Amino acid sequence: MRRRGILLASAVLFCLVSSVASAQGKTQNNGAALFKTQCVMCHGATGKGDTQTGKTLDAVDFHDPEVMKMSDADLAKIIGKGKNMMPAFGKRLSTIDIDDLISYIHLLQKTK
């Protein structure tokens, strides 16, 4: 009886972990796809703002210490409402899309 309980608990835990991993993968994939279609032109593939358009518009480098210490809420506000030369994306992207973009930006920030 106790062995069945352990097996059942293990199965439930495995399903939960698999579900979380799957959701994280979907978030990363969505964030990467959105970044490629909405952000790369200015911020570049690495998020350094080093494209010709990015240099012209003075696009933010996501690796800049000031940007790296911004909260997710601050980043969401900038993405949604725009800032300086960056247009607002709040009417084009859902809050989930913006959250996925922020997650992807954090991944970019971990690379040099």
Long-range contacts (C-beta under 8 A, 24 or more apart in sequence): 27-99, 27-100, 27-103, 28-100, 28-103, 28-104, 28-107, 30-96, 30-97, 30-100, 31-100, 31-101, 31-102, 31-103, 31-104, 31-105, 31-107, 32-104, 34-93, 34-97, 34-100, 34-101, 34-104, 35-101, 35-104, 35-105, 35-108, 38-89, 38-92, 38-93, 38-101, 39-101, 42-86, 46-108, 46-111, 47-105, 47-108, 47-109, 57-85, 57-86, 58-84, 58-85, 59-85, 59-86, 60-86, 62-105, 62-108, 62-109, 63-108, 63-109, 63-112, 67-109, 68-109, 72-99, 72-102, 75-102, 75-105, 76-102
